[in-house]
Amino acid sequence: MQQRALKQTRSGTRRMHSVLQHLVHLWMRELHRVMFTQTGRCSCRQLPCKLLTIHAIPLSWLACAQTELSKGPDRPCLGKVCPLKNAVLAVCYGALAVQQSVFAVNSEARDIQAWEYVPLGPFLGKNFGTTISPWVVPMEALLPFAESNPLQDPQPLPYLQHEDAYTFNINLFVSLKGQSMTEAINICSSNFKYMYWTMKQQLTHHTSNGCNVRPGDLLASGTISGPNPGSFGSMLELSWRGSKSIDIGGGETRTFLKDGDEITITGYCKGDGYRVGFGLCKGTILPALKH
């Protein structure tokens, strides 16, 4: 009786193993079809990008201190969380710095990204076109423009809760100038105050799994989009993924960026008779290399 039950168990295991092998074979065949034969997707080795967008107004900041030291300045201790009370940051236009600020613009090849993330995730579609502004603005210069933090619902976990105002009223603008255009045209007006998470929360969460932070490490806020269509912070959102054209004057329109397009980001805080700015963050789209 026991031998019969054992044979049935082994038979069931073999059948299950055979089914799993078949499923893996089908999955690999589909993966091969998607990655190498499917039309309409851009291979970074074969075709130039057709869906180039920008995530145009990430505000960045730099870490100004290590999370903790163990054996000297070159031996940071891993696994130490940076508590909120120590998450003093500096913001940058297009790039940012803890205790200082900067700006940055990031380009994304959405068709290459879509091709890559089946099944591995985006990689080369995101890492080829980042522009950082020339100035780093100390946090002390931005603190007069701090506003109350947004209401967060559901309430964040205790390690991400803080009462001090760390949301900043920073006006942000993106302009586009095509090769045949004499002047750039504004395509986006947004504000850093629309961010849901504060810089302190982002830095603290970044270290919550033990990732160490060193002086000069650059962290970015992500795309800053406001509530209105004119405040959307990426071409993907502005054009509703290519379904709506963006009028840039002179009879020209855009859904995604083209070769020769020049993108400029500007940003400033406006005080009583003065401004605190970040300098121009400017980059030009160049043609893909021919292989």
C-alpha positions in Angstrom: 0.0 0.0 0.0 2.8 2.3 1.0 4.7 1.4 -2.2 1.6 2.2 -4.3 1.2 5.6 -2.7 4.9 6.3 -3.2 4.6 5.5 -6.9 1.6 7.7 -7.3 3.5 10.6 -5.5 6.5 10.1 -7.8 4.2 10.0 -10.9 2.4 13.2 -9.8 5.8 14.9 -9.2 7.0 13.9 -12.7 3.8 15.2 -14.3 4.1 18.5 -12.4 7.7 18.7 -13.5 6.7 18.1 -17.1 4.0 20.8 -16.9 6.5 23.3 -15.4 9.0 22.5 -18.1 6.3 23.1 -20.7 5.3 26.4 -19.2 9.0 27.6 -19.0 9.4 26.6 -22.7 6.3 28.6 -23.7 7.5 31.6 -21.6 11.0 31.5 -23.2 9.5 31.2 -26.7 7.3 34.2 -26.0 10.2 36.2 -24.6 12.2 35.5 -27.7 9.4 36.6 -29.9 8.9 39.9 -28.0 12.6 40.7 -27.8 13.7 39.8 -31.3 10.8 39.6 -33.7 8.0 41.9 -32.5 7.5 44.9 -34.7 6.8 48.4 -33.5 9.4 48.3 -30.7 12.7 49.9 -30.9 15.8 47.8 -30.4 18.7 49.9 -29.2 21.0 47.9 -31.5 18.9 48.3 -34.6 16.7 51.4 -34.7 16.9 55.0 -33.2 14.4 55.9 -30.5 11.1 57.2 -31.8 9.5 57.9 -28.4 12.0 60.2 -26.7 10.6 62.1 -23.7 12.0 64.1 -20.9 11.3 64.0 -17.2 12.1 67.6 -17.2 12.0 69.0 -13.7 13.4 66.6 -11.1 14.9 68.6 -8.3 18.0 67.0 -6.9 19.9 67.2 -3.7 23.3 66.1 -2.5 24.1 64.2 0.7 26.3 66.3 3.0 27.1 63.6 5.5 27.7 59.9 5.8 25.1 57.8 7.5 27.6 56.6 10.0 31.3 55.7 10.2 32.9 52.5 11.5 36.7 52.4 11.0 37.8 55.7 9.6 36.4 58.0 6.8 36.8 55.4 4.1 34.9 52.7 5.9 31.2 53.7 6.0 29.1 51.4 8.2 26.4 49.7 6.2 23.0 49.0 7.5 22.5 52.2 9.4 19.3 54.2 8.8 19.5 58.0 8.4 16.8 59.3 10.8 14.6 62.1 9.7 16.1 64.5 12.2 19.5 64.1 10.4 18.2 64.3 6.9 19.3 67.9 6.2 19.4 68.4 2.5 20.3 70.8 -0.2 18.2 71.1 -3.3 19.5 71.5 -6.9 17.8 72.5 -10.1 18.1 69.4 -12.2 20.4 68.0 -9.5 20.4 68.5 -5.8 22.7 68.5 -2.9 22.2 68.0 0.8 22.7 71.4 2.3 22.7 72.7 -1.3 20.5 72.6 -4.4 20.8 71.9 -8.1 18.6 71.2 -11.2 18.7 68.3 -13.6 16.8 67.0 -16.7 16.6 63.4 -17.6 15.8 61.9 -21.0 14.0 58.6 -21.5 13.7 56.5 -24.6 10.2 55.0 -23.9 10.2 52.5 -26.7 13.6 51.2 -25.8 12.5 51.1 -22.2 9.4 49.1 -23.1 11.5 46.7 -25.1 13.9 46.2 -22.1 11.5 45.7 -19.3 10.1 42.5 -20.7 11.3 40.9 -18.5 14.4 42.6 -17.1 13.2 46.2 -16.4 14.3 49.6 -17.8 18.0 50.1 -18.2 19.5 51.7 -21.3 16.3 53.6 -22.0 17.0 55.7 -18.9 20.7 56.2 -18.6 21.9 58.1 -21.6 20.8 61.8 -21.4 21.0 63.6 -18.1 21.8 67.3 -17.9 22.7 69.0 -14.6 22.5 72.7 -13.9 25.7 74.6 -13.1 24.8 76.1 -9.7 24.3 74.5 -6.3 22.0 76.5 -4.0 22.5 76.2 -0.2 19.4 75.1 1.7 19.7 78.2 3.8 18.8 80.2 0.7 15.7 78.1 0.2 14.4 77.9 3.7 12.5 81.3 3.5 10.4 79.7 0.8 9.4 76.6 2.8 5.7 75.8 3.1 3.6 73.4 5.0 4.0 69.8 3.9 1.1 68.2 2.0 -1.4 66.1 3.8 -0.4 62.5 3.4 -3.2 59.9 3.5 -2.7 57.2 4.6 -0.4 58.5 7.3 3.3 57.5 6.6 5.0 55.0 8.9 6.6 56.6 12.0 10.1 56.7 10.6 8.8 59.0 7.8 6.8 61.4 9.9 8.0 65.0 10.5 6.2 68.2 11.4 8.7 70.8 10.2 7.9 72.5 6.9 10.1 71.1 4.2 8.0 71.7 1.0 9.4 74.5 -1.1 7.8 77.1 -3.4 10.1 76.8 -6.4 8.7 77.9 -9.7 9.9 75.6 -12.5 9.7 76.1 -16.3 10.6 73.9 -19.3 11.1 75.4 -22.8 11.7 73.7 -26.2 13.5 75.1 -29.2 13.5 73.1 -32.5 16.3 73.4 -35.1 14.3 75.6 -37.3 13.0 77.9 -34.5 14.5 81.2 -33.6 13.1 81.3 -30.1 12.3 78.7 -27.5 8.7 78.3 -26.4 7.6 77.3 -22.9 5.9 73.9 -22.8 5.6 73.4 -19.0 5.2 75.5 -15.9 5.2 73.7 -12.6 6.3 74.0 -9.0 8.3 71.9 -6.5 5.5 72.3 -3.9 3.5 69.7 -5.8 5.7 66.9 -4.6 4.0 64.4 -2.3 7.1 63.3 -0.4 9.6 65.7 1.1 13.3 65.5 0.5 13.8 64.4 4.1 11.4 61.5 3.7 13.0 60.4 0.4 16.5 60.4 1.9 15.4 58.6 5.0 13.5 55.9 3.1 16.5 55.5 0.8 18.6 54.4 3.8 15.9 52.4 5.5 17.1 49.1 4.1 20.7 49.8 5.1 21.9 51.6 1.9 24.7 53.9 3.0 25.0 57.5 1.9 28.2 59.5 1.4 28.9 63.2 0.9 28.3 64.1 -2.7 25.8 61.4 -3.4 23.1 62.8 -5.8 19.4 62.0 -5.3 16.6 63.2 -7.4 13.0 64.0 -6.7 11.5 62.4 -9.8 9.1 64.1 -12.2 7.3 67.2 -10.8 3.8 67.4 -12.2 1.1 69.8 -11.1 -2.7 69.5 -11.2 -3.2 71.1 -14.6 -2.2 69.8 -18.1 0.2 72.8 -18.5 2.1 71.7 -15.4 2.8 68.1 -16.4 6.5 67.5 -16.0 7.2 65.1 -18.9 6.6 64.9 -22.7 4.9 61.6 -22.1 2.3 63.3 -19.9 2.0 66.5 -21.9 1.2 64.6 -25.1 -0.8 61.8 -23.4 1.7 59.2 -24.7 1.7 60.7 -28.2 -2.1 61.0 -28.6 -2.1 64.8 -28.3 0.1 67.2 -30.2 1.9 70.0 -28.4 1.8 73.3 -30.4 5.3 74.9 -30.4 4.5 77.7 -32.9 5.4 78.3 -36.5 3.2 75.4 -37.6 5.3 72.9 -35.7 4.1 70.4 -33.1 5.6 67.8 -30.9 4.4 64.6 -29.3 7.9 63.4 -28.5 11.3 65.0 -28.9 13.2 65.1 -32.2 16.9 65.3 -33.2 18.1 68.9 -32.7 15.6 69.9 -30.1 17.0 72.0 -27.3 15.5 71.7 -23.9 16.0 74.3 -21.2 14.9 74.2 -17.6 14.8 77.2 -15.4 13.7 77.6 -11.8 13.6 80.2 -9.1 12.1 81.2 -5.7 10.5 84.6 -5.7 11.0 86.9 -2.7 10.2 90.5 -2.0 12.2 92.2 -4.7 14.6 89.4 -5.3 14.9 85.9 -6.7 16.9 82.8 -5.8 17.6 80.8 -9.0 19.5 77.8 -10.2 21.0 78.8 -13.5 20.1 77.4 -16.9 19.9 73.6 -17.3 20.1 73.1 -21.1 20.6 70.1 -23.3 20.3 69.3 -27.0 19.1 66.0 -28.5 21.7 64.5 -30.9 21.1 61.9 -33.6 21.6 58.3 -32.7 25.0 56.8 -33.7 25.0 54.6 -36.8 26.4 51.1 -36.3 
